[in-house]
Amino acid sequence: MSGSPDPRIPSWLIQNSVDIGLVLILTYLMLLVIGERRTLWMVRGLIVLMLAAVVSHKLGLTLLSFVLEKLVLGSAVAMAVIFQAEFRRFLEQLGQGHLLQLFQRRSPTPKPDNVIDEIVDAVKELSQNRTGALMVLETATTVDTRVFVNSGVTINGELSKELIQTIFQPKTLLHDGAVFIRSSRIVSAGVILPLSERTASRQLGTRHRAAMGITERLENCICVVVSEETGSISLAERGLLNRPLTSSKLKELLEERFSPSVEREAVAPGLGRFSLLLEPVVEFTSSIFKKKK
């Protein structure tokens, strides 16, 4: 019939659908590269800025569109700097045609009990030997390391009892500072912390005042302290010291407050099926890259 609407799909609708689909795939790949739930909000923020820039451009808001475009560009550059190691891995796999590796599951995170046991065992032996120690444990959201007086020396090593004991040996260069622990890794050692301004007991040394000081300023961390003079074990939280502790009591408190598995929690657990749908596309793209070599 001449008066019936054209059943064909408009070309602009197909073009916009493909555009949105490609952006969704790119966003999903970014989440796979980053691989941490705590950074998901940063990705979401960037997406919101991008959508706002597109909408303002469509509405003809020239100045707002210009400002938002610059914010998107600046945010993208900042994320590239923050996650430079992850993006480097992404670009290497993209150039080598190994895109399927992005969809492979990463190695499982060590069980929380194992990590806590390593910490408790190390603290127990340090206490018996009266070797002073100070450890900062990140408990929830990312600790703002700018609060540290000195961020120390980057270690980025898998946490172990032996590594902790080695760092705090009196003859090592890093034994005077604190160790910063995130999830199941030792991020840095020799960290200098701000001291508490509270009036403390004369029995408390610099390590205890530092533990109180950092936990006063940051609520998303706790500190484990081993006294060099007495070998007593303390736990600092929100500027308060819980002492003296036995190793069993320390383990109980760490199990309540410290979660080593939070670092590698999946950012997009509900997208597993989506990744399966993408695998044929990725395989085809990878084959093209390999043929060009």
C-alpha positions as CSV (number, residue, x, y, z in Angstrom):
1,M,0.0,0.0,0.0
2,S,1.3,3.4,-0.9
3,G,0.2,4.9,2.4
4,S,1.9,2.3,4.7
5,P,5.2,3.3,6.5
6,D,8.5,2.1,5.2
7,P,9.3,-1.2,7.0
8,R,13.0,-0.7,6.6
9,I,15.1,0.4,9.6
10,P,16.3,4.0,9.3
11,S,20.0,4.2,8.6
12,W,20.5,6.7,11.5
13,L,19.1,4.2,13.9
14,I,21.5,1.5,12.7
15,Q,24.5,3.9,12.8
16,N,23.6,5.0,16.4
17,S,23.1,1.4,17.5
18,V,26.5,0.4,16.2
19,D,28.1,3.5,17.8
20,I,26.6,2.7,21.2
21,G,27.5,-0.9,20.9
22,L,31.1,-0.2,20.2
23,V,31.3,2.2,23.1
24,L,29.8,-0.5,25.4
25,I,32.4,-3.0,24.2
26,L,35.2,-0.5,24.7
27,T,34.0,0.3,28.2
28,Y,33.8,-3.4,29.0
29,L,37.3,-3.9,27.8
30,M,38.4,-1.1,30.1
31,L,36.8,-2.8,33.1
32,L,38.5,-6.0,32.2
33,V,41.9,-4.3,32.0
34,I,41.5,-2.4,35.3
35,G,40.0,-5.4,37.0
36,E,39.2,-3.7,40.4
37,R,35.9,-2.8,41.8
38,R,37.2,0.3,43.6
39,T,38.1,1.9,40.3
40,L,34.7,1.2,38.7
41,W,33.4,4.5,40.0
42,M,36.1,6.4,38.1
43,V,35.1,4.6,34.9
44,R,31.5,5.4,35.5
45,G,32.4,9.1,36.2
46,L,34.2,9.2,32.8
47,I,31.1,7.7,31.1
48,V,28.8,10.3,32.7
49,L,31.1,13.1,31.5
50,M,31.1,11.7,28.0
51,L,27.3,11.4,27.9
52,A,26.9,14.9,29.3
53,A,29.2,16.3,26.6
54,V,27.2,14.5,23.8
55,V,23.9,15.7,25.2
56,S,25.1,19.3,25.6
57,H,26.4,19.3,22.0
58,K,23.1,18.0,20.7
59,L,21.2,20.7,22.6
60,G,23.5,23.4,21.2
61,L,25.0,24.4,24.5
62,T,28.3,25.5,23.0
63,L,30.2,26.7,26.1
64,L,29.0,23.8,28.3
65,S,29.9,21.3,25.6
66,F,33.4,22.8,25.2
67,V,34.0,22.6,29.0
68,L,32.8,19.0,29.2
69,E,34.9,17.9,26.3
70,K,38.0,19.3,28.0
71,L,37.0,17.6,31.2
72,V,36.6,14.3,29.4
73,L,40.0,14.7,27.7
74,G,41.7,15.6,31.1
75,S,40.0,12.7,32.8
76,A,41.1,10.3,30.1
77,V,44.7,11.4,30.4
78,A,44.6,11.2,34.2
79,M,43.2,7.6,34.0
80,A,45.9,6.7,31.5
81,V,48.6,7.9,34.0
82,I,47.0,6.2,37.0
83,F,46.5,2.9,35.2
84,Q,49.6,3.1,33.0
85,A,50.6,-0.5,33.7
86,E,47.2,-1.9,32.8
87,F,46.9,0.2,29.7
88,R,50.4,-0.8,28.6
89,R,49.4,-4.5,28.9
90,F,46.2,-3.8,26.9
91,L,48.1,-2.1,24.1
92,E,50.7,-4.9,24.0
93,Q,48.0,-7.5,23.7
94,L,46.1,-5.5,21.2
95,G,49.3,-5.1,19.0
96,Q,50.1,-8.8,19.3
97,G,46.6,-9.9,18.5
98,H,46.2,-11.6,21.9
99,L,42.8,-10.0,22.8
100,L,41.4,-13.3,24.1
101,Q,43.8,-13.0,27.1
102,L,41.7,-10.1,28.3
103,F,38.7,-12.4,28.7
104,Q,40.6,-15.1,30.6
105,R,40.1,-15.2,34.3
106,R,43.0,-14.0,36.4
107,S,44.8,-16.1,39.0
108,P,42.7,-16.4,42.1
109,T,43.4,-14.1,45.0
110,P,45.0,-15.8,48.0
111,K,42.5,-16.9,50.6
112,P,42.1,-14.2,53.3
113,D,42.9,-16.7,56.0
114,N,46.3,-17.4,54.5
115,V,47.2,-13.7,54.2
116,I,46.1,-13.0,57.8
117,D,48.0,-16.0,59.0
118,E,51.2,-14.7,57.3
119,I,50.8,-11.4,59.1
120,V,50.0,-12.9,62.5
121,D,52.9,-15.4,62.3
122,A,55.3,-12.6,61.3
123,V,54.1,-10.4,64.2
124,K,54.3,-13.3,66.6
125,E,58.0,-14.0,65.8
126,L,58.8,-10.3,65.8
127,S,57.2,-10.0,69.2
128,Q,59.2,-12.9,70.6
129,N,62.4,-11.4,69.3
130,R,61.5,-7.9,70.5
131,T,61.9,-6.5,67.0
132,G,60.0,-3.3,66.4
133,A,57.5,-3.2,63.6
134,L,54.7,-1.0,62.2
135,M,52.2,-2.1,59.5
136,V,49.5,0.0,57.9
137,L,46.7,-2.2,56.6
138,E,44.1,-0.8,54.1
139,T,40.7,-2.0,55.1
140,A,38.1,-0.5,52.7
141,T,38.5,2.2,50.1
142,T,41.8,3.3,48.7
143,V,44.1,4.9,51.3
144,D,45.1,8.5,50.3
145,T,48.9,8.1,50.5
146,R,49.3,11.9,50.4
147,V,48.7,11.8,54.1
148,F,52.0,10.0,54.6
149,V,54.9,12.2,55.5
150,N,57.0,10.1,53.2
151,S,55.6,7.4,50.9
152,G,58.7,5.2,51.4
153,V,60.2,2.8,48.9
154,T,57.9,0.9,46.5
155,I,57.9,-2.9,47.0
156,N,54.8,-4.2,45.3
157,G,55.5,-7.7,46.4
158,E,53.3,-10.6,47.5
159,L,52.9,-10.6,51.2
160,S,54.7,-13.3,53.1
161,K,55.9,-13.8,56.7
162,E,59.5,-13.9,55.5
163,L,59.3,-10.6,53.6
164,I,57.8,-8.8,56.6
165,Q,60.5,-10.2,59.0
166,T,63.2,-9.3,56.6
167,I,62.0,-5.7,56.2
168,F,62.0,-5.1,60.0
169,Q,65.4,-6.5,60.7
170,P,67.3,-3.8,62.6
171,K,70.2,-3.8,60.1
172,T,68.0,-3.1,57.0
173,L,67.5,0.4,55.7
174,L,63.7,0.2,55.8
175,H,63.2,-1.1,59.3
176,D,62.5,2.3,60.9
177,G,59.5,3.1,58.8
178,A,56.1,1.5,58.3
179,V,55.0,-1.2,55.8
180,F,51.9,-0.3,53.8
181,I,49.8,-3.4,53.0
182,R,47.0,-3.4,50.4
183,S,45.0,-6.6,50.0
184,S,47.6,-9.5,49.7
185,R,50.5,-7.3,48.7
186,I,53.1,-5.1,50.4
187,V,52.9,-1.9,48.5
188,S,55.8,0.0,50.1
189,A,58.2,0.0,53.0
190,G,60.0,2.7,54.9
191,V,56.9,4.8,55.0
192,I,57.0,7.8,57.4
193,L,53.6,8.5,59.1
194,P,52.3,11.6,60.8
195,L,52.5,11.4,64.6
196,S,49.5,11.8,66.9
197,E,49.2,15.1,68.8
198,R,47.4,13.4,71.6
199,T,49.1,13.1,75.0
200,A,50.2,9.5,75.2
201,S,51.7,7.3,77.9
202,R,55.5,7.4,78.3
203,Q,55.5,3.7,77.6
204,L,54.4,4.4,74.0
205,G,57.2,5.1,71.5
206,T,57.2,6.7,68.1
207,R,55.7,3.7,66.4
208,H,52.6,3.8,68.6
209,R,52.2,7.6,68.1
210,A,52.6,7.1,64.3
211,A,49.9,4.3,64.4
212,M,47.6,6.6,66.3
213,G,48.4,9.5,64.0
214,I,47.6,7.8,60.7
215,T,44.4,6.2,62.0
216,E,43.2,9.5,63.4
217,R,43.5,11.0,59.9
218,L,42.3,8.0,57.9
219,E,39.3,5.8,58.9
220,N,39.9,3.2,56.2
221,C,43.1,1.7,57.7
222,I,44.3,0.0,60.8
223,C,47.8,-0.3,62.2
224,V,49.6,-3.3,63.8
225,V,52.5,-2.3,66.1
226,V,55.2,-4.4,67.8
227,S,57.1,-2.7,70.6
228,E,60.8,-2.9,70.3
229,E,61.2,-2.4,74.1
230,T,58.7,-4.9,75.4
231,G,57.6,-7.0,72.4
232,S,54.0,-6.2,73.1
233,I,51.5,-6.3,70.2
234,S,49.0,-3.4,69.6
235,L,46.3,-2.6,67.1
236,A,45.5,1.0,66.3
237,E,42.1,2.0,64.9
238,R,40.5,5.5,64.6
239,G,43.3,6.9,66.8
240,L,42.9,4.4,69.6
241,L,45.3,1.7,70.7
242,N,44.1,-1.8,71.6
243,R,46.9,-3.3,73.7
244,P,48.5,-5.5,74.7
245,L,47.2,-8.3,72.4
246,T,48.0,-12.0,72.0
247,S,48.6,-13.4,68.6
248,S,45.2,-15.2,68.7
249,K,43.4,-12.0,69.6
250,L,45.2,-10.1,66.8
251,K,44.1,-12.7,64.3
252,E,40.5,-12.4,65.5
253,L,40.6,-8.6,65.1
254,L,42.2,-8.8,61.7
255,E,39.5,-11.3,60.5
256,E,36.9,-8.7,61.5
257,R,38.5,-5.6,60.1
258,F,40.8,-6.6,57.3
259,S,39.7,-8.2,54.0
260,P,42.6,-9.2,51.7
261,S,40.2,-10.4,49.0
262,V,38.7,-6.9,48.3
263,E,41.5,-5.9,45.9
264,R,40.6,-8.2,43.2
265,E,36.9,-8.4,43.4
266,A,35.4,-8.5,40.0
267,V,34.2,-5.2,38.6
268,A,31.6,-6.7,36.4
269,P,30.6,-10.1,37.7
270,G,27.3,-10.0,35.8
271,L,28.9,-9.6,32.4
272,G,30.2,-13.2,32.1
273,R,27.7,-14.1,29.5
274,F,28.4,-10.9,27.6
275,S,32.1,-11.9,27.4
276,L,31.1,-15.3,25.9
277,L,29.2,-13.4,23.2
278,L,32.2,-11.3,22.5
279,E,34.6,-14.2,22.2
280,P,33.8,-15.0,18.5
281,V,34.3,-11.4,17.6
282,V,37.6,-11.3,19.4
283,E,38.8,-14.6,17.8
284,F,38.0,-13.2,14.4
285,T,39.9,-9.9,15.1
286,S,42.9,-11.9,16.5
287,S,43.0,-14.0,13.4
288,I,43.2,-10.9,11.3
289,F,46.1,-9.6,13.3
290,K,48.0,-12.9,13.0
291,K,47.5,-13.0,9.3
292,K,49.0,-9.5,8.9
293,K,52.2,-10.6,10.8
